[in-house]
Amino acid sequence: MKMLTRISFSLFIFIILSERNLLAKAQNTSTIPVNVGVILNFDTWNGKMGFSCINMALSDFYASNPHYKTRLVLNSRDSKSDVVGAAAAALDLIKNMEVQAIIGPQNSMQANFMIDLGEKAQVPIVSFSATSPSLTSLHSPYFFRAAQNDSSQVKAISAIVQVFGWREAVPIYVDNSFGEGIIPYLVDALQNVGARVPYRSIISPSATDDQIVEELYKLMTMQTRVFIVHMSTNIGSRLFNKAKEIGMMSEGYIWITTNGITNSLSSLERSVLDSMQGVLGVKTYVSETKELENFRVRWKSKFQHDNPTILNAELNVLGLWAYDTASALARAVEKVGTTNFYIEQTTASRNLTDLEAIGVSQNGPILREALLGTRFTGLAGDFSLVNGQLESSTFKIINVNGNGERGIAFWTPENGLRRELNSRNTSTYSTSKKNVGPIIWPGDSSSVPKGWEVPTNGKKLRIGVPVKNGFSEFVKVTHDANNNRTQVTGYSIDVFNAVMETLPYAVNYEFIPFANSSGGSAGSYNDLVYQVYLGNFDAVGGDPTITANRSNFVDFTLPYTESGVALIVPIRDNGSKNAWIFLKPLSWDLWITSGCFFVFIGFIVWVLEHRINEDFRGPPSHQIGTSLWYSFSTLVFAQRERVVSNLARFVVIIWVFVVLILTQSYTASLTSLLTVQQLQPTVTDINQLIKNGEHVGYQGGSFVLGILKEMKLDENKLIIYDTPEECDQLLSKGSANGGIAGAIIETPYMKLFLGQYCSKYTMVESIYKTDGFGFVFPIGSPLVSDVSRAILNVIEGKKMKEIENAWLGNQNNCTNSNNQVSSTSLSLASFWGLFLIAGVASLLSLIISMSMFLYKERQQILIHFHSEEGSILRRIHHTLGIFDKKDLKSHTFRNTALQDETSIDSVQVIGASEASPNRKYTPSPSAYSTHTEPPCDCLGAFGTPPREYGDLSPNGQASQLAPVIELNSYPNQEGIITIEIAHENC
């Protein structure tokens, strides 16, 4: 039974398989063939590989989709690497074979005519290897690029240049549409990262080895050592072989290749790879998958079978694009359907040429739309034709090392350079060096080349220097007619030589005067600087000033001198004395403030002393006079009135300190005015010169003329001077006598000029800010950064001081030559802190004193304020009346009263003793009765002793026990009785 079941099951499976095979055969017999053309260069490696991949793509596609109704039929043509051959093949395929699409051509040069032909016939042209960006500009709706546009890799190249800080790069490219197409995009990308292209090296497609070597030698004579190679593998291989032969693959050189070479590295010979050691390359990245791995094995086996003479064949991305292109075209044709594919021919005519007689594909527009809508995942990645071309993808940065390549980084349009493709930190675009792996550079070096070198061909840098008549301490050009030699010396020249000696490498240069045929100056400093922009000079030494306008055409190093433009005017002795010179030491604001504070302090002292000090009481005129006298007498510390209040003493101490500083400062200033020569400028600012219409001088050839024009100075009022002596003569004459009232001069020249004429002129104003003197180089010159660092080293060292002493030593002859003239009067700004302290102390004391007064007299003040009679004004008047009275409770008045009473008692006792000298005096109780009244401050409001004191009994004891006053008598041998009065409850 089991055996029967197995036989039945096997028979069932056999029947199903048989029916499936019969169905497949039936389907195959009903498929629609669609002619497709293939135009490649079959004598090249890429042509053979591409055609092999196209055949395998169609075989794999229809094997996995046997039910499809259409079948692509390939009609191949060999273009023989010729543009005309490719055009003829396309015309033949469209007219005679009536192909519905053409895969090809293989290169960009062959594509232009074929694209126009395809558009005319409405036949899609699909290329997997024509990558030139120039083809995009044709805007043909029937051209499809199933490959990456070459312009998509320029940002990856510029990222490499940026990460290592190279400032210049020279592209080396083949002279055809493939090579030229990328250059505009590459130059823009380099400029965006601060790198310039000083030269473009163009290699002819038919160049011989000697011509290639000649171009390479030309590159060796340049400073730039960064070369970007964009060409096909056949001519690129020859280029690198010759570069290695002449020593351009040694240490210090940087070579970067585009994917035109890098994508085909595996197909290069071993000798070519040996000559490319250390080269960096940008390569199209393809993710490794199982499907790709399986296809690579199958393709290699089939390719070796079909091409047994080619050994070690390796598949590259062009083969994968060819495979995906065939698959995409097969999908698109199937989408169009089973409609009859044909080309409607033009009516024949004997006068028509083949091009005019070409037909039009009826299904071309439909097939075009189908191709644009085709999307799938191919061997090379996601396949999608956006605007007729494959979208840009990730690039892999490789380093040629050993027998092959080594990946050092990845680049994506979104994240820039990354060490790992699936890095977690992908939020920002990066060009960091840490994201790049270790690199072995040409010459087997691990250190990053700086990207430029001094030319090795013995050519000297042409350093332009100005020719000038004056200020020869900075630059002086002398010509020896006997030897026909020109010598350039000066402060700026010595600084330039010292800087060049500090560089870590040798630089050959020569000074070339910027002179005309007669030996004079050939132009202004602006003209001299512009010569560097024109390429007539490699640099400018000497003393050109760094300005914003000049920096638009050249690059400046860091300055080596001070900066600025100043106004110099004559000085005159203002030492004529007058009767009011004693007022000059202090400014008017300080005089007024001091006087106000003297009155203020007198008022404060009067308030604090009025109620408790007899010296500050009396008629109003006496009180005012005393207060002012006391305050002003502090100037000479001659005040004789006592102050008894602690608050008043505190105020007086602070004020005496302020007065001491004021008087000492006044004395010093007045002494200076009376004894020191007072030199003042004739004018104090340039606006005064402009307002008065004075003549102004400026140095010939200087940029200062532009500044004066911007300041609206009348050009008729401007006079040129060339030498310090000429400037001195013009200033001595004065504006009224054909000279000038002031000279506009740059700071370094100003210091030199004042060093010679410091007794006659002075700087009164810095009217313009500049960056000083600097050396000039072309924009983007790699020497700028090194020379700038060398300038810093020279300035900070002893060498700069030696150069200054040698050329500019006399500028220190006058210690005050660089001092601006200012007012000699002391102003309030120097003393406002002292006045602030005195004012705060006085107000604080006043507040405390008033608070104490109001608290002591609160009962009388509040009683009067609470009464309904009288207005507010009268109540205030009453309070002031209370304040005007003596403070009888003050210790000063109490001590005075006690001293007066004690004096009276002593006189009475002494009188009694003298009346009976031989008799011992015993005072009677009645003698004390006259002195039992308490002191005046213990009296009531009407002068009557309070009741708590009571009357004294005959024995001298108080009848009421109120221990207010205690009387003690002490008779001595002379009969004089001393009485002590002790106050307890007063």
Residue pairs with C-beta under 8 A, 6 or more apart in sequence:
24 66
27 66
27 67
28 66
30 69
31 68
31 69
31 70
31 71
32 69
32 70
32 71
32 338
32 341
33 70
33 71
33 73
34 70
34 71
34 72
34 73
34 100
34 333
34 341
35 73
35 75
35 97
35 98
35 99
35 100
35 341
36 72
36 73
36 74
36 75
36 99
36 100
36 101
36 102
36 103
36 329
36 333
37 74
37 75
37 76
37 77
37 89
37 90
37 93
37 94
37 97
37 99
37 101
37 102
37 103
37 104
38 51
38 54
38 74
38 75
38 76
38 77
38 102
38 103
38 104
39 76
39 77
39 79
39 86
39 89
39 90
39 93
39 102
39 103
39 104
39 105
39 106
39 110
39 114
40 46
40 47
40 50
40 51
40 76
40 78
40 79
40 104
40 105
40 106
41 47
41 78
41 79
41 80
41 81
41 106
41 107
42 48
42 51
42 76
42 78
43 78
43 80
43 81
44 81
44 106
45 264
45 267
46 106
46 129
46 264
46 318
47 78
47 106
48 303
48 307
48 310
49 303
49 313
49 315
49 316
49 318
49 319
49 322
50 106
50 128
50 129
50 318
50 319
50 322
51 76
51 322
52 299
52 302
52 303
52 306
52 319
53 299
53 315
53 319
53 320
53 322
53 323
53 326
54 74
54 103
54 322
54 323
54 325
54 326
55 74
56 295
56 298
56 299
56 302
56 323
57 322
57 323
57 324
57 325
57 326
57 327
57 330
58 72
58 74
58 326
58 327
58 330
60 327
61 326
61 327
61 330
61 331
62 68
62 71
62 330
65 334
68 330
68 334
69 334
69 337
69 338
70 330
70 333
70 334
70 336
70 338
72 326
72 329
72 330
72 333
75 93
75 97
75 99
77 89
77 90
77 92
77 93
78 85
78 89
79 85
79 86
79 89
79 104
79 105
79 106
79 110
82 110
83 109
83 110
83 113
86 104
86 105
86 110
86 113
86 114
87 110
87 113
87 114
87 117
90 102
90 105
90 113
90 114
90 117
90 118
90 125
91 117
91 354
91 355
91 358
93 99
93 102
94 102
94 117
94 118
94 121
94 123
94 343
94 358
94 359
95 354
95 357
95 358
95 359
98 341
98 342
98 343
98 359
99 123
100 123
100 124
100 333
100 341
100 361
100 363
100 364
100 367
101 123
101 124
101 125
101 126
101 329
101 333
101 367
102 114
102 118
102 123
102 124
102 125
102 126
103 126
103 127
103 128
103 322
103 325
103 326
103 329
104 110
104 114
104 125
104 126
104 127
105 111
105 114
105 127
105 130
106 127
106 129
106 130
107 129
107 130
107 178
107 232
108 130
108 131
108 132
108 134
108 135
108 176
108 177
108 178
108 181
109 176
109 177
109 178
110 130
111 125
111 127
111 130
111 132
111 135
111 143
112 135
112 138
112 177
114 125
115 125
115 135
115 138
115 140
115 142
115 143
116 138
116 140
117 123
117 125
117 355
117 358
118 124
118 125
118 140
118 142
118 143
119 140
119 141
119 142
119 143
120 358
120 360
121 343
121 358
121 359
121 360
121 361
121 364
122 142
122 360
122 361
122 364
122 365
122 368
123 142
123 343
123 361
123 364
124 142
124 143
124 144
124 364
124 367
124 368
124 371
125 140
125 142
125 143
125 144
126 144
126 146
126 325
126 328
126 329
126 371
127 143
127 144
127 145
127 146
127 147
128 146
128 147
128 318
128 321
128 322
128 324
128 325
129 147
129 318
129 321
129 322
130 145
130 147
131 145
131 147
131 148
131 149
131 150
131 178
131 260
132 150
132 177
132 178
132 180
132 181
132 182
133 149
133 150
133 151
133 181
133 182
133 185
134 177
134 180
134 181
135 143
135 145
135 177
135 181
136 145
136 149
136 389
141 368
141 388
142 364
142 368
143 388
144 371
144 385
144 388
144 389
145 385
145 388
145 389
145 390
146 321
146 324
146 325
146 328
146 383
146 385
146 389
146 390
147 318
147 321
147 389
147 390
148 259
148 284
148 390
148 392
148 393
149 389
149 390
149 392
150 178
150 181
150 182
150 185
150 230
150 258
150 259
150 260
151 181
151 182
151 185
152 392
153 258
153 259
153 282
153 395
154 182
154 185
154 186
154 188
154 189
155 189
155 411
155 413
156 282
156 395
156 397
156 411
157 186
157 189
157 190
157 228
157 256
157 258
157 282
158 186
158 189
158 190
158 192
158 193
158 195
159 193
159 411
159 416
159 417
159 431
160 256
160 280
160 282
160 397
160 417
161 169
161 190
161 193
161 195
161 226
161 256
162 193
162 194
162 195
162 431
163 417
163 431
163 432
163 433
163 435
163 436
164 433
164 448
164 451
165 451
166 195
166 226
166 254
166 450
166 451
166 452
167 194
167 195
167 196
167 451
167 452
167 780
167 781
167 782
167 785
168 195
168 196
168 197
168 198
168 223
168 224
168 226
168 451
168 452
168 780
168 782
169 190
169 195
169 197
169 224
169 226
169 227
169 228
169 256
169 451
170 197
170 198
170 199
170 200
170 201
170 219
170 222
170 224
170 226
170 227
170 228
171 183
171 186
171 187
171 197
171 200
171 201
171 227
171 228
171 229
171 230
172 201
172 203
172 219
172 227
172 228
172 229
172 230
172 231
172 239
173 179
173 180
173 182
173 183
173 200
173 201
173 202
173 203
173 229
173 230
173 231
174 202
174 203
174 204
174 205
174 230
174 231
174 232
174 235
175 202
175 203
175 204
175 205
176 205
178 231
178 232
178 260
179 202
179 203
179 230
179 231
182 230
182 258
183 200
183 230
186 228
186 230
187 197
190 196
190 197
191 197
193 431
195 780
196 779
196 780
198 222
198 223
198 224
198 780
199 219
199 222
199 224
201 215
201 218
201 219
201 227
203 211
203 212
203 215
203 231
203 235
203 239
204 211
205 235
207 215
207 235
209 238
209 242
212 238
212 239
212 242
213 242
213 245
213 246
216 239
216 242
216 243
216 246
216 248
217 246
219 227
219 248
220 246
220 248
220 455
220 456
220 457
221 455
221 456
221 457
221 459
222 455
223 452
223 453
223 454
223 455
223 781
223 782
223 783
224 451
224 452
224 782
225 252
225 253
225 254
225 449
225 450
225 451
225 452
225 453
226 254
226 256
226 451
226 452
227 253
227 254
227 255
227 256
228 256
228 257
228 258
229 236
229 239
229 255
229 256
229 257
229 258
229 261
230 257
230 258
230 260
231 239
231 260
231 261
232 260
232 261
233 260
233 261
233 264
233 267
233 268
236 257
236 260
236 261
237 268
237 269
237 272
240 249
240 255
240 272
240 275
240 276
240 279
241 271
241 272
241 275
243 249
243 255
243 275
244 274
244 275
249 255
249 275
249 276
249 277
249 278
249 442
249 443
250 442
250 443
251 441
251 442
251 443
251 444
251 445
251 449
252 442
252 443
252 449
252 450
252 453
253 442
253 443
253 449
254 280
254 441
254 442
254 449
254 451
255 276
255 278
255 279
255 280
255 442
256 279
256 280
256 281
256 282
257 279
257 280
257 281
257 282
258 281
258 282
259 281
259 282
259 283
259 284
259 317
259 395
261 281
262 281
262 282
262 283
262 398
262 405
263 283
263 284
263 316
263 317
263 318
264 316
264 318
265 273
265 281
265 283
265 398
265 400
265 404
265 405
266 314
266 316
266 404
267 313
267 314
267 316
268 276
270 403
273 400
273 403
273 404
276 400
277 400
277 401
277 402
277 440
277 442
277 444
278 399
278 400
278 401
278 439
278 440
278 441
278 442
278 443
278 444
278 445
279 399
279 400
279 442
280 397
280 398
280 399
280 400
280 408
280 439
281 397
281 398
281 399
281 400
281 405
282 395
282 396
282 397
282 411
283 395
283 396
283 397
283 398
283 405
284 317
284 393
284 395
284 396
285 393
285 394
285 395
285 396
285 410
285 421
286 292
286 317
286 320
286 379
286 380
286 381
287 381
289 379
291 379
292 320
292 379
295 323
295 379
296 315
299 315
299 319
300 313
300 314
300 315
303 310
303 313
304 310
304 313
307 313
317 380
320 378
320 379
320 380
321 380
321 390
323 378
323 379
323 380
324 378
324 379
324 380
324 383
327 376
327 378
327 383
328 371
328 374
328 376
328 378
328 383
328 385
329 371
331 370
331 374
331 376
332 367
332 370
332 371
332 373
332 374
333 367
333 370
335 370
335 373
335 374
336 363
336 366
336 367
336 370
339 363
341 361
341 363
342 361
342 362
343 359
343 360
343 361
343 362
344 359
344 360
344 361
344 362
345 357
345 359
346 352
346 356
346 357
346 358
346 359
348 357
349 357
361 367
371 385
372 385
372 388
374 383
374 384
374 385
375 382
375 383
375 384
376 382
376 383
377 383
381 393
382 391
383 390
384 390
384 391
392 413
394 410
394 411
394 412
394 421
395 410
395 411
395 412
396 407
396 409
396 410
396 411
397 407
397 408
397 409
397 410
397 411
397 417
397 436
398 405
398 406
398 407
398 408
399 405
399 406
399 407
399 408
399 437
399 439
399 440
400 406
401 440
406 437
407 437
408 436
408 437
408 438
408 439
409 417
409 418
409 419
409 435
409 436
409 437
410 417
410 418
410 419
410 420
410 421
411 417
411 418
412 418
412 421
414 426
414 429
415 423
415 426
415 428
415 429
415 430
416 428
416 429
416 430
416 431
416 435
417 430
417 431
417 432
417 435
417 436
418 426
418 430
418 435
419 434
419 435
419 436
419 437
438 446
439 446
439 448
440 446
441 447
441 448
441 449
450 782
451 782
452 782
453 505
454 505
454 506
454 507
454 508
458 508
459 508
460 508
460 509
460 510
461 507
461 508
461 509
461 510
461 538
461 539
462 509
462 510
462 512
462 536
462 537
462 538
462 539
463 496
463 509
463 510
463 511
463 512
463 537
463 538
463 539
463 540
463 541
464 511
464 512
464 513
464 514
464 528
464 531
464 532
464 536
464 537
464 539
464 540
464 541
464 542
465 475
465 477
465 488
465 493
465 511
465 512
465 513
465 514
465 540
465 541
465 542
466 475
466 513
466 514
466 521
466 525
466 528
466 542
466 543
466 544
466 701
467 477
467 513
467 514
467 515
467 519
467 520
467 521
467 522
468 475
468 477
468 521
468 701
468 722
469 722
469 723
470 699
470 721
470 722
470 723
470 724
470 725
470 726
471 699
471 723
471 724
471 749
471 752
472 490
473 490
473 491
473 752
473 807
473 808
474 490
474 491
474 492
474 542
474 543
474 748
474 749
474 752
474 807
475 488
475 489
475 490
475 491
475 492
475 493
475 542
475 543
476 488
476 489
476 490
477 486
477 487
477 488
477 513
477 515
478 486
478 487
478 489
479 485
479 486
479 487
479 519
480 486
480 487
486 511
486 513
488 511
488 513
490 542
490 807
491 803
491 804
491 806
491 807
491 808
492 541
492 542
492 543
492 773
493 511
493 541
493 542
494 803
494 806
494 807
495 560
495 791
495 794
495 800
495 803
496 541
496 542
496 775
498 794
498 799
498 800
498 803
499 560
499 775
499 787
499 790
499 791
499 794
500 507
500 509
500 787
500 790
502 790
502 793
502 794
503 786
503 787
503 790
504 786
507 783
509 538
509 539
511 541
512 537
514 521
514 522
514 523
514 527
514 528
514 531
515 521
515 522
516 522
521 701
522 528
523 701
524 701
524 702
524 703
525 544
525 545
525 701
525 702
525 703
526 550
526 703
528 537
528 540
528 544
529 540
529 544
529 550
529 553
529 554
529 776
530 553
531 537
531 540
532 538
532 539
532 540
532 553
532 554
532 776
532 777
532 778
533 553
533 554
533 778
533 779
535 778
538 777
538 778
539 775
539 776
539 777
539 778
539 781
539 783
540 554
540 775
540 776
541 775
543 561
543 748
543 773
544 550
544 773
544 774
544 775
544 776
545 702
545 703
545 746
545 770
545 771
545 772
545 773
545 774
546 556
546 559
546 563
546 770
546 771
546 772
546 773
546 774
547 703
547 770
547 771
549 703
550 556
550 703
550 776
553 779
554 776
554 777
554 778
554 779
555 776
555 777
555 778
555 779
555 780
555 781
555 784
556 771
556 774
556 775
556 776
556 777
556 784
557 774
557 775
557 776
557 777
557 784
557 787
557 788
557 791
558 774
558 788
558 791
558 792
559 771
559 772
559 773
559 774
559 791
560 772
560 773
560 774
560 775
560 791
560 794
560 795
560 800
561 747
561 748
561 772
561 773
562 747
562 748
562 751
562 772
563 747
563 769
563 770
563 771
563 772
564 746
564 747
564 766
564 768
564 769
564 770
564 772
565 704
565 707
565 744
565 745
565 746
565 747
565 766
565 767
565 768
565 769
565 770
566 744
566 745
566 746
566 747
566 750
566 763
566 765
566 766
566 767
567 685
567 686
567 689
567 742
567 743
567 744
567 763
567 764
567 765
567 766
567 767
568 731
568 742
568 743
568 744
568 745
568 750
568 753
568 754
568 761
568 762
568 763
568 764
569 681
569 682
569 683
569 731
569 741
569 742
569 743
569 761
569 762
569 764
570 681
570 682
570 731
570 732
570 734
570 760
570 761
571 679
571 680
571 681
571 682
571 760
571 761
571 762
571 821
572 679
572 680
572 681
572 682
573 677
573 678
573 679
573 680
574 678
574 679
574 680
575 677
575 678
577 674
581 670
581 673
581 674
582 670
583 591
584 669
584 670
584 673
584 824
584 825
585 665
585 666
585 669
585 670
585 673
585 824
585 825
585 826
586 594
586 666
586 669
586 825
586 826
587 823
587 825
587 826
587 827
587 828
589 827
589 828
590 825
590 826
590 827
590 828
590 831
593 828
593 831
593 835
594 662
597 655
597 658
597 835
597 838
597 839
598 628
598 631
598 632
599 628
599 631
600 839
600 842
601 631
601 634
601 651
601 652
601 655
601 838
601 842
602 627
602 628
602 630
602 631
602 632
603 627
604 648
604 651
604 842
604 845
604 846
605 616
605 627
605 630
605 631
605 643
605 648
605 651
605 652
606 616
606 623
606 626
606 627
607 846
607 849
607 850
608 643
608 645
608 647
608 648
608 651
608 845
608 846
608 849
609 615
609 616
609 643
609 644
609 645
609 648
610 616
610 617
610 623
610 883
610 884
611 853
611 883
611 884
611 885
611 886
611 887
611 890
612 644
612 645
612 886
612 887
612 890
612 892
612 893
613 641
613 642
613 643
613 644
613 645
613 892
615 626
615 641
615 642
616 623
616 626
616 627
616 641
617 623
617 886
618 626
626 641
629 639
630 639
630 641
631 655
633 639
633 640
634 652
634 655
634 656
634 659
635 659
635 663
637 656
643 649
643 652
644 892
645 849
647 845
647 848
647 849
648 845
650 841
650 845
651 838
651 841
651 842
651 845
654 837
654 838
654 841
654 842
655 838
655 842
657 834
658 834
658 835
658 837
658 838
661 831
661 834
662 831
662 834
665 826
665 830
665 831
666 826
669 824
669 825
669 826
672 824
673 824
678 824
679 762
679 821
680 821
681 762
681 764
681 821
682 741
683 689
683 692
683 694
683 741
683 742
683 764
684 764
684 765
684 821
685 764
685 765
686 696
686 711
686 742
686 744
686 765
686 767
689 696
689 741
689 742
690 711
690 712
690 713
692 741
693 714
693 717
694 717
694 735
694 740
694 741
694 742
695 717
695 718
695 719
695 735
695 739
695 740
695 741
696 708
696 713
696 717
696 718
696 719
696 740
696 741
696 742
696 743
696 744
697 718
697 719
697 720
697 721
697 727
697 730
697 731
697 740
697 742
697 743
697 744
698 704
698 705
698 708
698 718
698 719
698 720
698 721
698 743
698 744
698 745
699 720
699 721
699 722
699 744
699 745
699 746
699 749
700 720
700 721
700 722
702 746
704 744
704 745
704 746
704 768
705 718
707 744
707 767
707 768
708 718
708 744
709 715
711 767
719 730
719 739
719 740
721 727
721 730
721 740
721 743
724 752
724 753
724 756
724 757
727 743
727 745
727 753
728 756
728 757
728 760
729 739
730 739
730 740
730 743
731 739
731 740
731 741
731 742
731 743
731 760
731 761
732 739
732 760
733 739
733 740
734 740
734 741
735 741
744 767
745 753
746 770
747 766
747 772
748 772
748 773
750 763
750 818
751 808
751 811
751 817
751 818
752 808
752 810
752 811
753 761
754 761
754 762
754 763
754 811
754 814
754 817
754 818
755 808
755 810
755 811
755 812
755 813
755 814
755 817
756 810
756 813
758 813
758 814
758 816
758 817
759 814
762 817
762 819
762 820
762 821
763 818
763 820
764 820
764 821
765 820
775 787
775 791
777 783
777 784
777 787
794 800
811 817
828 835
853 883
854 861
856 887
856 889
857 882
860 882
861 878
861 879
861 882
864 870
864 875
864 878
864 879
865 875
870 878
886 893
887 893
888 894
888 936
888 937
889 937
893 936
893 937
894 935
894 937
894 983
894 986
897 935
897 936
897 937
898 935
898 981
898 983
901 931
901 935
901 981
902 979
902 981
905 931
905 979
906 976
906 978
906 979
908 927
909 921
909 923
909 976
909 977
909 979
910 976
912 921
912 923
913 921
913 974
913 975
913 976
913 977
917 975
920 971
920 975
921 971
921 975
921 977
923 969
923 977
925 952
925 953
925 954
925 955
925 956
928 952
928 956
928 967
929 952
931 967
931 979
932 949
932 951
932 952
932 958
932 965
932 967
933 939
933 945
933 949
934 945
934 946
934 949
934 964
934 965
934 983
934 986
935 981
935 983
935 986
937 986
938 945
938 946
938 949
938 964
938 983
938 986
939 945
939 946
940 946
947 960
948 960
948 962
948 964
948 985
949 958
949 960
949 962
949 964
949 965
950 958
950 959
950 960
950 962
951 958
951 959
951 960
952 958
952 959
953 959
956 967
962 985
963 984
963 985
964 983
964 984
964 985
964 986
965 981
965 982
965 983
965 984
966 980
966 981
966 982
966 984
967 979
967 980
967 981
968 979
968 980
968 982
969 977
969 978
969 979
970 977
970 978
970 979
970 980
971 977
971 978
972 978
